[in-house]
Amino acid sequence: MEIPRFENILWWGAWVGGVSLIIPLIMISFFMTLPNFFFNVSITIFCLVSYICFVSLLFFNFRTVLFSPRGTPIRFNRQRQKIYVYEYQRKWNPWVRWPTTIKVFDWADVQAQMTRETGRYDQGYRLYGVVCKPGTTEIIDSFVLSWTVGHPKLLRGLWSHCCHYMQHKPVPTQPFYDERPNSWCPRNNIHWPEAIDRESTTAADAANSSAG
């Protein structure tokens, strides 16, 4: 079973921010072509620094909307009793690598934790999966199962669904809420490593028989 995790982000804001940076970049570029541009050192330094900052912001916005996954998924494999968490790390620096990592956890070590967020742009209830050291309640890792929603009942239902699925109990085959956020992206940005993709979608016996 695979569930997406859609972040509460106004993706269109990155498009607006990126397009709005084009005008000042054109103005600075034109100003830098003037014959007396390099005669004033302070103005030259200011324009060069501004140009670098605007280019970095432009690259950051377009890299965010064109290459960042919209909903990083989590896979539940009840045959192996494991969870596979797809993580994509956006960084403030657009010129460095934004890594993708896959975390694999044993279902028996995962518990649920619900928090209430009161941030200016992120308010509501959030569901975490907390990973405990085997046989203890000591938390060693955590991951987001669902970003903020308005009512905790939705998150309790999601966790109940995951528990029933992993325990081989009947679960609904059709989601109650199948709407996706308006987050157009020209390409599929979710790329599971081949070995993890095969492992997370097959049972252990099936993998062993195919390898033999």
C-alpha positions in Angstrom: 0.0 0.0 0.0 1.3 3.4 -0.9 0.0 6.7 0.5 1.1 10.2 -0.7 2.1 13.0 1.6 1.0 16.3 0.1 2.6 19.3 1.8 0.6 22.4 2.6 2.5 24.6 0.2 1.2 27.2 -2.2 3.1 26.0 -5.2 1.8 28.7 -7.4 3.5 31.2 -5.2 6.9 29.9 -6.4 5.8 30.5 -10.0 4.7 34.0 -9.2 7.9 34.7 -7.2 10.1 33.3 -10.0 8.3 35.3 -12.8 8.4 38.5 -10.7 12.2 38.3 -10.5 12.7 38.4 -14.2 11.9 42.2 -14.4 14.5 43.3 -11.9 17.1 41.0 -13.5 16.5 42.6 -16.8 16.8 46.1 -15.3 20.0 45.2 -13.5 21.4 43.6 -16.7 20.6 46.7 -18.7 22.2 49.0 -16.1 25.4 46.9 -16.1 25.8 47.5 -19.8 26.0 51.3 -19.4 29.4 52.8 -20.2 29.9 54.4 -16.8 28.8 51.4 -14.8 32.2 50.4 -13.5 33.3 53.9 -12.5 31.3 53.9 -9.2 32.6 51.1 -7.1 29.8 51.1 -4.5 27.1 51.0 -7.2 29.0 48.3 -9.0 29.2 46.1 -6.0 25.6 46.6 -5.1 24.4 45.7 -8.5 26.6 42.6 -8.7 25.4 41.4 -5.3 21.8 42.1 -6.2 22.2 40.3 -9.5 23.6 37.2 -7.8 20.9 37.2 -5.2 18.1 37.6 -7.8 19.5 34.8 -10.0 19.7 32.5 -6.9 16.1 33.3 -5.9 15.0 32.7 -9.5 16.8 29.4 -9.7 15.4 28.4 -6.2 11.8 29.1 -7.2 12.0 27.3 -10.6 13.9 24.4 -9.1 11.3 24.1 -6.5 8.3 24.0 -8.8 9.9 22.0 -11.6 12.0 19.4 -9.8 10.6 19.0 -6.2 8.1 16.1 -5.7 4.6 17.3 -4.8 3.7 14.4 -2.6 6.5 12.2 -1.2 5.0 8.7 -0.7 5.2 6.0 2.0 4.9 2.3 1.2 3.6 -0.2 3.6 4.6 -3.8 2.8 2.6 -6.1 5.1 4.2 -9.3 3.8 7.6 -8.0 4.9 6.1 -6.0 7.8 8.2 -3.0 6.8 7.6 0.7 6.0 9.5 2.5 3.2 9.6 6.3 3.6 10.5 8.5 0.6 12.2 11.7 1.8 13.2 14.6 -0.4 15.2 17.4 1.3 14.7 20.9 -0.1 17.5 23.2 1.0 17.7 27.0 1.1 20.8 26.9 -1.2 19.6 26.2 -4.8 23.2 25.6 -6.0 23.8 22.4 -3.9 22.4 19.0 -4.3 18.9 18.4 -2.8 19.2 14.7 -1.8 16.6 12.0 -1.8 16.8 9.3 0.9 14.8 6.2 1.5 14.3 5.1 5.1 13.2 1.6 5.9 11.6 0.7 9.3 10.2 -2.4 10.9 6.4 -2.0 11.4 6.7 -3.4 14.9 8.9 -0.4 16.0 6.6 2.3 14.7 4.1 4.2 16.8 1.8 7.1 15.9 2.1 10.6 17.4 -0.3 13.5 16.7 0.7 17.1 17.3 -1.1 20.4 16.9 0.7 23.0 14.9 0.2 26.7 15.5 2.5 28.3 13.0 1.4 31.3 10.9 1.2 29.3 7.7 0.8 25.8 9.0 -2.0 25.4 11.5 -3.8 22.2 12.4 -3.1 18.6 13.4 -0.1 16.6 12.0 0.5 12.9 12.2 4.0 11.5 12.8 5.3 8.0 12.7 7.8 7.7 15.6 10.4 4.9 15.5 11.3 3.4 18.8 14.2 1.2 19.8 13.0 -2.4 19.7 11.3 -3.3 23.0 11.4 0.2 24.4 9.6 3.6 24.1 12.9 5.4 23.3 12.4 7.4 20.1 15.3 7.1 17.6 13.7 8.5 14.5 10.5 10.0 13.2 8.8 10.8 9.9 5.6 12.7 8.8 2.7 10.5 8.0 0.4 13.4 7.1 0.9 17.1 7.1 -1.6 19.4 8.9 -5.3 18.9 8.5 -8.2 20.7 10.2 -9.6 17.9 12.3 -7.8 15.1 14.2 -10.5 12.6 13.2 -9.0 12.4 9.7 -5.6 11.5 11.1 -7.0 8.9 13.5 -8.7 7.3 10.5 -5.5 7.3 8.5 -3.6 5.6 11.3 -6.4 3.1 11.9 -6.3 2.3 8.2 -2.6 1.7 8.2 -2.8 -0.6 11.3 -5.7 -2.6 9.8 -3.8 -3.0 6.6 -0.5 -4.2 8.2 -2.5 -6.6 10.5 -4.1 -8.2 7.4 -7.5 -6.9 8.4 -10.1 -5.7 5.8 -9.7 -2.1 4.8 -11.6 0.0 2.3 -10.3 -0.1 -1.3 -11.6 3.4 -2.2 -10.4 6.5 -0.3 -12.9 8.8 1.3 -11.0 11.8 0.1 -9.4 11.4 -3.3 -8.8 15.0 -4.2 -5.3 16.1 -5.0 -4.0 19.6 -4.5 -3.5 21.9 -7.5 0.2 21.4 -7.9 0.9 21.0 -11.6 4.4 19.6 -12.4 5.6 18.8 -15.9 7.4 15.6 -14.9 7.3 12.8 -12.5 9.8 13.6 -9.7 9.4 10.4 -7.7 12.1 7.9 -8.5 12.5 4.9 -6.2 15.9 3.1 -6.4 15.4 -0.1 -8.4 16.3 -2.4 -5.5 14.1 -0.6 -3.0 11.3 -0.4 -5.6 11.3 -4.1 -6.1 11.7 -4.9 -2.4 8.9 -2.6 -1.2 6.4 -4.0 -3.7 7.0 -7.7 -3.3 6.9 -10.3 -0.6 10.1 -11.9 0.7 9.2 -15.3 -0.7 8.5 -13.9 -4.1 11.8 -12.0 -4.1 13.8 -15.1 -3.1 12.1 -17.3 -5.8 12.8 -14.7 -8.5 16.4 -14.4 -7.4 16.8 -18.1 -7.6 
